[in-house]
Amino acid sequence: MVWCVIMVSTDGSCLKNPGGAIGWAWVDHRGGAHSGGAAEGTNQIAELRAVLEAISAHPGDEPLMIESDSQYAIKCSTEWLPGWKRRGWKTAGGTRVKNVELVRAIDAAIGERPGPVRFRWVRGHVGNEFNEMADSLAGKAARAARDGKIVATPAPGADRFGGAAAASASEPAEAVASASTESPTGPAPADQAHVDLAPAATARSEPPAQSAIQDQPADPDQPDQPSLFAAAESEELTLF
């Protein structure tokens, strides 16, 4: 059986962190994109919203690979999430998890999706075509939100956990290329098309201060993630 791995890049933008207008976006490597924003927020909120929107927009049995340049968003969705959940959405220090409504909505979206979801860190602003597209769309959405040109909509599923609204706007596939003025015309680098199916190691606890997290390079194998595509590990994988 051939498994078609859906590849989606996400990004978030905050014009003045914290408290400025935010934008988020996802870009499907097969074509098509979606973006939106809110009049105020933080960069972390924008990054999480991008991830949530990407998962919600890609239901189905196919494995989904989300590429993000935000270590914070990836760790919230993988490494830190199980511990937070066990402790009733509290950190190891006993404080309430930041942006918990979005984190819980991401957890629910992953759990409710028939196909598996995995994340991969990519370095931002180094010419990765789809990351640059998502970055451009997120910045555009943040500026539109600042200028009152888009209307707020609820984050998918976040209303179950008290989530706030953020503006949203669809982008057709042909609009993605024109919106990304900085992206290269060639294909994504070859190393961005590799899917590592190695089993993951046991997750570690989050550091005491979430606000101190910066987007630094992850381990190349990202061993702190859940196993990727358990049902497909013995099958052929095709990337889209």
Secondary structure, DSSP 4 states (H G I P E B T S, - for coil): -EEEEEEEEEEEEESSTTTS-EEEEEEETTS-EEEEEESS--HHHHHHHHHHHHHHT--SSS-EEEEES-HHHHHHHTTSHHHHHHTTSB-TTSPBPTTHHHHHHHHHHHHH-SS-EEEEE--SSS--HHHHHHHHHHHHHHHHHHTT-S-EEEPTTGGGGTPPEEEEEEE-HHHHHHH-TTS-SSPPPGGGG----PPP----PPPS-GGG----PPPTT-TTSPPS-GGGTTSEEEE-
